[in-house]
Amino acid sequence: MLSLFRKKEFFSKEESELIVEAIRSAEKQTSGEVRLFVERHCKFVDPLDRAAELFFSLKMEQTEQRNGVLVYVATKDRQLAIFGDKGIHEKVGDRFWQAEVGKMLSHFNADNYAKGIVKVVTDIGEALRSHFPYAGEKDKNELPDDIVFGR
């Protein structure tokens, strides 16, 4: 799949900026939070289990409305998952997450990694906005917007 990885080298500087901007743009319309975690290898057979583990290790369940979403990518193992907290999962359900993973896969299969992530982050932002609209001045950015790189 990819030979580059040394942390931020997986994405070019421009691609990283596009992804972070997509996260920030999505979050400007909602009280929800979106994070991206990228690593080489998935430590579990099921990438959703790994995404859940990371979700809780990043303390994403501590958002006030339980509306955090983690997008997970294991580059070498070609595994993807999206894990949404209880608040948003109850609103959109498994079919939404599965459809978004499918969209990411179609972009990834065409070697459009950043584009696939930006598209999915935008879609997640729309779902969050629909169910958890931006709360104005009382809304706060509860989690960092940067890309998290594992090993």
N, C-alpha and C positions, 0 to 999 in steps of 0.2 A: 504494500500500500504506500507507505512513505518511508524514506530513508532518513529524513531529517527529524530531529526531535529536540535537541538540547533546549529544553524548556521553551522559551518564547520563539525559537526558530521554527516551530511547527507552522506558525503563521508569520507572514511578512509583517513588518511594522504597520503598513497600511491596512492589512487585513485585521490585525489586532485592534487598530483604532476603529475600524468599521464595526467590529463586533461589540466593543465597549460602548460605542455610540448607539448601537441598536439597543443594548441593555438600558442605557440611560434614557433613550427616547421612549422605550416601552414603559419604564418606571415613572416617567413624567405624567403619564395618563392614568396611573393607578396607585393604590396603596400597596400593591403586591410587589414582590421582590423576585428577581431572576438572577441566577448565577450560572456560570459555565465552569466545569471542571474537566480538564484534559490531562490524560496520562497515557503512557505507552501500553501497559498491560492491565487487563481487568483481573482482579484477584479472585473473582468468583466465576462460576459457570454462567450464572444469570447476571447480566449487566444491571438489571433493575435492583438486585440485591446490593451490588456495589454502590449504585447511585443512592440507595436508601442509607447505607452506612455512611457515605460521605455527607449526605444531607444532614444527618444528625451530628456528625463530627464537626461540621461547619456551623452548628447551632442554628440552622435555618428554621427549625421548628419554633424558635423563640419570637417570630414575628407576631405582632399583636393580633392579627386576624387569621393567623395560620394560613397565609397565602403566598408562601415562598415556593419557587420552582427551581429545581436543579437540572440543568442539561449536562449530561455526562457523555464523554467520548473517550474510548480506549483506542488509540491510533493503530498500534501494531496488531491488536486482536480484532480490529474492525468491529467493535461492539459499541452500541449506543443505547442510551436510555434517557427518559425524562421522568423525574420524580416530583410530583406536586404534593404539597402539604394538604392536610385534611380539609381546610377551608375551600381551596380551589378544586381539589379532587372531587369533593361532593357536588360541585357545580358542573364540572365538565366530564368527569368519568373516564374510564379506561379507553373508550373509543377515540376520544380526542387525543390522548397521549400517543396511542398507537398510530394514529394518522400523522401526527407530527414527526414521529420517528421515521415513518415511511417517507415523508417529504425530505427529511435530512438524508436518508439513505439514497434517494434518487439523485440528490445533488452530490453526495459523496462519491457515488458510482461514476459520476462524470468529472471527478476530481475538482469539484467546486465546494471545498470544505467550508471556507468562510461564508460563501454565499448561502449555503445550506443552513448554517448556524444563524446567520442574520435573518433569514426567512422564518425559521422556527421561533426565534426570539421575538420577532415582530408579531407572529401569530399568537404566541403565549401572552404577549403584552395586550393584544386585542381582547383575548379571553379574560384576562385579569381586569382590564378596564371595564368590560361589560358587567362583571360581577363585583368588582371592588374598585369603584371609580376613585379618582384622585380626590383627596380630602382637603385640598387647599392648604392654608397655612399650618393646620395641625398635622398634616402629613409629613413624615420624616423618612429619610433614606435609612432603613434599618440595617442594611447589609452592604458591604462593598460592591462596587460594580466591575471590578477588575476580573480578568480571567485567572482562574486558579490552575496552576500546573502541578501535577503530581510527578512521580518518577517514571 
